[in-house]
Amino acid sequence: MKNNKAIFYMIFSVIAFAIMNAFVKYLTSFNVYQIVFFRSIGTLAFTVPLILKNKIPILGNHKKLLIIRGIAGVLSLTCFFQSLNYLAVGTAVSLRYTSPIFAAIFALIFLKEKIKPMQWVLFLVAFIGVLIIKGFGGEVKSIGLLFVLLSAVSLGVIFVVIRKIGDTEHPLVIINYFMVAAFVFGGIMSINYWETPTVIELVLFLSLGVFGYIGQLYMTKAIQVGETNVVAPLKYLEVVFMIIVGVVWFEETYNYWALLGIALILSGLVYNIYLKRK
């Protein structure tokens, strides 16, 4: 019963993130810094009142680690949004999901966590998927690939930092550091590139943070009530949703090689989840 509820939560989370990514793709005519700025506002509207209401220490206990998490989060978010200017949404999302590879390597170096030989094989399978997408998956611009892999590396850093922090910080504090950093960075950097959005565009801009917060909230709920090996692989449904959105809304095309590369990335990383759980 708990797993059924967790599955519902995770699918709801994936849909929220997919909608957010689709809106970002739609808004790519605006500068990426402005998108980051508005992405932060929508989430801060939730986190700050909740922190104040529950009287949670807003600065947290591990300020240095929280600042690193915030900076890495801004870098990952900015690079991912920038990659959507050059890549199909499904391709960008699937390539960003190579982040567990970098997280495992960073955890090996900084946290002394072991990587099993089979995990290396699965990471290699996923990396072969990346090479196939680049080499045969249609027009995949190198600059787009660079941005999305930088986003994945930064996301790997975030995983390790959050693991280091553990449960000693409230999740709202961790998210808030990230969003404050995004608000400051995006606000300052967008000054010279500012374009006044229409009413509809403004609604879409502000909804980025709302859907991002909903996605994060229900993903957390799913992990809390469900088994990891049941819930975690469902996160990769986002790639499937984004491919459908890309084809239907943005008229993107994916050849068989691109789909094969995406399948290798997903299969390598999903099986890695089962292996780690086992």
C-alpha positions in Angstrom: 0.0 0.0 0.0 2.8 2.4 0.9 4.6 1.6 -2.4 1.4 2.4 -4.3 1.2 5.8 -2.7 5.0 6.3 -3.3 4.5 5.4 -7.0 1.7 8.0 -7.3 3.8 10.7 -5.6 6.8 10.0 -7.8 4.8 10.1 -11.0 3.2 13.3 -9.9 6.6 14.7 -9.2 7.9 13.6 -12.6 5.0 15.3 -14.3 5.6 18.6 -12.4 9.3 18.6 -13.4 8.4 17.8 -17.0 6.0 20.7 -17.2 8.7 23.0 -15.7 11.2 21.8 -18.3 8.7 22.3 -21.1 8.0 25.9 -20.0 11.8 26.6 -19.8 12.2 25.3 -23.4 9.3 27.5 -24.5 10.9 30.5 -22.8 14.4 30.0 -24.3 14.0 33.3 -26.3 14.8 35.0 -23.0 18.3 35.1 -21.6 19.0 32.1 -19.3 19.9 34.3 -16.4 16.4 35.8 -16.4 14.9 32.3 -16.4 17.0 31.3 -13.4 15.9 34.5 -11.6 12.2 33.8 -12.1 12.7 30.1 -11.3 14.0 31.1 -7.9 11.2 33.5 -7.1 8.4 30.9 -7.5 10.1 28.5 -5.1 11.2 31.2 -2.5 7.5 32.1 -2.3 7.0 28.7 -0.7 10.3 28.1 1.2 10.7 31.4 3.1 7.1 31.5 4.6 7.3 27.8 5.6 10.7 28.3 7.3 9.5 31.3 9.2 6.2 29.7 10.1 7.9 26.6 11.5 10.6 28.7 13.2 13.4 26.8 11.4 16.9 28.4 11.7 17.2 29.9 8.2 21.0 29.9 8.1 21.3 26.2 9.1 24.1 24.5 10.8 26.6 23.8 8.0 26.9 27.1 6.3 30.0 26.3 4.2 28.5 23.1 2.8 25.1 24.8 2.3 26.9 27.6 0.3 28.7 25.0 -1.8 25.3 23.3 -2.4 23.8 26.7 -3.5 26.6 27.5 -5.9 26.7 24.1 -7.4 22.9 24.2 -7.7 23.0 27.5 -9.6 25.7 26.2 -11.9 23.8 23.0 -12.6 20.5 24.9 -13.2 22.0 27.6 -15.4 24.0 25.1 -17.6 20.9 22.8 -18.0 18.7 25.7 -19.0 21.4 26.9 -21.4 21.6 23.5 -23.0 18.0 23.6 -23.9 18.9 26.3 -26.5 20.9 23.7 -28.4 19.4 20.3 -27.6 16.1 18.6 -27.8 14.4 18.5 -24.4 14.4 14.7 -24.2 18.1 14.5 -25.1 19.0 17.2 -22.6 17.1 15.6 -19.7 18.5 12.1 -20.5 22.1 13.4 -20.7 21.7 15.3 -17.4 20.7 12.0 -15.8 24.4 10.9 -16.1 24.9 12.8 -12.9 24.9 9.6 -10.7 28.1 8.6 -12.5 29.9 11.8 -11.4 28.2 11.5 -7.9 29.7 8.0 -7.5 33.2 9.2 -8.5 33.0 12.2 -6.2 31.7 10.0 -3.4 34.7 7.6 -4.0 37.2 10.5 -3.7 35.7 12.5 -0.9 33.5 10.1 1.1 35.5 7.0 0.5 32.4 5.1 -0.7 33.2 2.0 -2.7 32.1 1.4 -6.3 31.4 -2.2 -7.2 33.0 -3.6 -10.5 29.5 -4.1 -11.9 28.6 -0.5 -11.3 31.6 0.6 -13.4 30.2 -1.6 -16.2 26.8 0.0 -15.9 28.4 3.5 -15.9 30.3 2.5 -19.0 27.0 1.4 -20.7 25.5 4.8 -19.8 28.5 6.6 -21.2 28.4 4.6 -24.4 24.8 5.9 -24.7 26.2 9.5 -24.5 28.7 8.8 -27.2 26.0 7.3 -29.4 23.8 10.3 -29.0 26.7 12.6 -29.8 28.0 10.6 -32.8 24.8 9.3 -34.4 21.8 10.9 -32.7 21.2 13.6 -35.3 22.3 17.2 -34.9 23.7 17.3 -31.4 25.7 20.5 -31.0 28.9 20.2 -29.0 28.2 23.4 -27.0 24.8 21.9 -25.9 26.5 18.7 -24.9 29.1 20.6 -22.9 26.5 22.6 -21.0 24.4 19.6 -20.1 27.4 17.5 -19.0 28.6 20.5 -16.8 25.1 20.5 -15.3 25.4 16.7 -14.6 28.8 17.2 -13.0 27.5 20.0 -10.8 24.5 17.8 -9.9 27.0 15.1 -8.9 28.6 17.5 -6.5 25.2 18.4 -5.0 24.5 14.7 -4.3 27.7 14.3 -2.4 27.3 17.6 -0.5 23.8 16.6 0.6 25.0 13.2 1.6 27.7 14.8 3.6 25.1 17.1 5.3 22.8 14.1 6.0 19.7 14.7 8.0 21.4 17.4 10.2 19.7 20.1 8.1 16.0 20.7 7.3 15.3 20.1 3.6 13.7 23.5 3.3 16.9 25.1 4.5 18.9 23.3 1.8 16.4 24.2 -0.9 16.3 27.8 0.3 20.1 28.3 0.1 19.9 27.1 -3.5 17.1 29.4 -4.4 18.6 32.4 -2.7 21.8 31.8 -4.6 19.8 31.5 -7.9 17.8 34.7 -7.0 21.0 36.8 -6.4 23.0 35.3 -9.3 20.1 35.4 -11.8 19.0 38.9 -10.7 22.4 40.4 -11.1 23.4 38.7 -14.3 20.1 39.4 -16.0 20.3 43.2 -15.6 22.0 43.8 -18.9 19.9 41.2 -20.7 16.4 42.0 -19.3 13.4 41.7 -21.5 10.0 42.6 -20.2 7.7 39.6 -20.5 4.1 39.7 -21.5 1.4 38.7 -18.9 1.3 35.1 -20.2 5.1 34.9 -20.2 5.2 36.3 -16.7 2.8 33.6 -15.5 4.9 30.9 -17.2 8.1 32.4 -15.6 6.6 32.4 -12.1 5.1 28.9 -12.6 8.7 27.5 -13.1 9.3 27.8 -9.3 5.9 26.5 -8.4 6.2 23.3 -10.5 9.8 22.9 -9.4 8.8 23.1 -5.8 5.9 20.6 -6.3 8.2 18.2 -8.1 10.8 18.4 -5.3 8.1 18.1 -2.6 6.4 15.0 -4.0 9.7 13.4 -4.9 10.7 13.8 -1.2 7.4 12.3 -0.1 7.8 9.3 -2.4 11.3 8.6 -1.1 10.0 8.9 2.5 7.1 6.4 2.2 8.3 4.0 -0.5 11.2 1.5 -1.1 14.1 3.1 -3.0 14.4 0.3 -5.6 10.7 0.8 -6.4 10.5 4.6 -6.4 13.9 5.8 -7.7 13.7 4.3 -11.3 10.3 6.0 -11.8 12.3 9.3 -11.8 13.6 8.4 -15.2 10.0 8.5 -16.6 10.7 12.2 -17.0 12.8 11.4 -20.0 9.9 9.6 -21.7 7.5 12.5 -20.9 10.0 15.0 -22.2 10.5 13.1 -25.5 6.7 13.1 -25.9 6.5 16.8 -25.1 9.4 17.5 -27.5 7.7 15.7 -30.4 4.2 17.0 -29.8 4.8 20.6 -28.7 8.2 21.5 -30.2 8.1 19.2 -33.2 11.4 17.7 -32.3 12.6 14.5 -34.0 14.6 11.6 -32.5 16.3 9.0 -34.8 16.8 5.4 -33.8 20.4 6.1 -32.7 19.3 8.9 -30.3 16.6 6.6 -28.8 19.2 3.8 -28.5 21.6 6.1 -26.7 18.9 7.3 -24.3 17.8 3.7 -23.6 21.4 2.7 -22.8 21.8 5.7 -20.4 18.5 4.9 -18.6 19.0 1.1 -18.5 22.6 1.5 -17.1 21.5 3.9 -14.4 18.2 2.2 -13.4 19.9 -1.1 -13.0 22.6 0.6 -10.9 19.9 1.7 -8.5 18.7 -2.0 -8.1 22.3 -3.1 -7.7 23.1 -0.5 -5.0 19.8 -1.4 -3.2 20.7 -5.1 -3.3 
